[in-house]
Amino acid sequence: MPHFDEFYANKLRGGLGVTDADTVLDLRGASREKAAASIQDMLERSRFAQAKSVAIRLDPPPEGGGETLFQPVGKALLEAKKRGWIDRLQTLPGQDGLGFYVVLAGKPEREA
């Protein structure tokens, strides 16, 4: 889109989603404990690997409302962002369902 800055053009195209991610972490059907362990494992491994993008998929709220993994997973990701382990954190676009699009910072470059 030649008449828009890339940032605004991406806003018009929609958010980054499952098809844009390097990998997908599917936590649909996972218990809260398993989801927390999976997120922690992903974050720990990312500190020693190259930067990559991950789409994290979560179950939608049950019929009639109820608790989802969105808040606990979101809190863990936000804490990792504060620590510098995540470069980008956003929700998935509506067509991809409930979840997050995350760009992991990866292993820091060593200065020569």
Backbone hydrogen bonds, N-H to C=O, Kabsch-Sander energy under -0.5 kcal/mol:
donor,donor_aa,acceptor,acceptor_aa,energy
4,F,1,M,-1.2
9,A,5,D,-2.4
10,N,6,E,-2.4
11,K,7,F,-1.4
12,L,8,Y,-1.9
13,R,9,A,-2.0
14,G,10,N,-1.5
20,D,17,G,-1.0
21,A,17,G,-0.9
21,A,18,V,-0.6
22,D,53,S,-0.8
23,T,53,S,-1.4
25,L,55,A,-3.0
26,D,24,V,-0.7
27,L,25,L,-0.8
27,L,57,R,-2.5
30,A,27,L,-1.9
35,A,31,S,-2.6
36,A,32,R,-2.3
37,A,33,E,-2.3
38,S,34,K,-2.4
39,I,35,A,-2.5
40,Q,36,A,-2.4
41,D,37,A,-2.4
42,M,38,S,-2.4
43,L,39,I,-2.5
44,E,40,Q,-2.6
45,R,41,D,-2.5
46,S,42,M,-1.9
47,R,43,L,-0.9
47,R,44,E,-0.6
48,F,45,R,-1.6
49,A,46,S,-1.1
52,K,104,L,-0.7
54,V,102,V,-3.3
55,A,23,T,-2.3
56,I,54,V,-0.6
56,I,100,F,-3.2
57,R,25,L,-2.1
57,R,55,A,-0.6
58,L,98,L,-2.8
65,G,62,P,-2.4
73,V,69,L,-2.4
74,G,70,F,-2.4
75,K,71,Q,-2.5
76,A,72,P,-1.9
77,L,73,V,-2.4
78,L,74,G,-2.5
79,E,75,K,-2.3
80,A,76,A,-1.9
81,K,77,L,-2.1
82,K,78,L,-2.1
83,R,79,E,-1.5
84,G,80,A,-0.5
84,G,81,K,-1.1
85,W,80,A,-2.5
86,I,80,A,-0.7
87,D,103,V,-3.0
88,R,103,V,-1.3
90,Q,101,Y,-2.0
92,L,99,G,-1.9
96,D,93,P,-1.9
97,G,94,G,-1.4
100,F,56,I,-2.0
101,Y,90,Q,-3.6
102,V,54,V,-3.0
102,V,100,F,-0.5
103,V,88,R,-2.5
104,L,52,K,-2.9
104,L,102,V,-0.6
105,A,85,W,-2.8
106,G,85,W,-0.6
107,K,49,A,-3.6
